[in-house]
Amino acid sequence: MNLGADAGRPGFCGIEGTGFEAGLVTGLGGRADVVYHRAAAVGVDWVLRHPLRSLETNIQGTEHVLRACAAIDGGRRVLIA
């Protein structure tokens, strides 16, 4: 995770996990004002060798993040990068 510039900001809390950890995503979303979703399958070679897994990572992981943030009272803004 490349968050060097953000790590020193007041109130910043970086948590490393995956979008497949629905319980983690749900639990943390309620503590955040904004969720930065930066998870994705990376690397052309890896994506070409594992096309289905790449799609699962990108689509299902993002779905868990979006559903968890939408389920919180008032919702949460999600920034996807």
SULDAGI-V776293 format. One record per run of one state. SS is the DSSP state (H for helix, E for strand, L for the rest). FROM is the first residue (numbers start at 1). LEN is the number of residues. If there is no record, write none. Layout:
SS_FROM_LEN / SS_FROM_LEN
//
This chain:
L_1_3 / H_4_4 / L_8_14 / H_22_8 / L_30_4 / E_34_4 / L_38_6 / H_44_6 / L_50_1 / H_51_21 / L_72_5 / E_77_4 / L_81_1
//
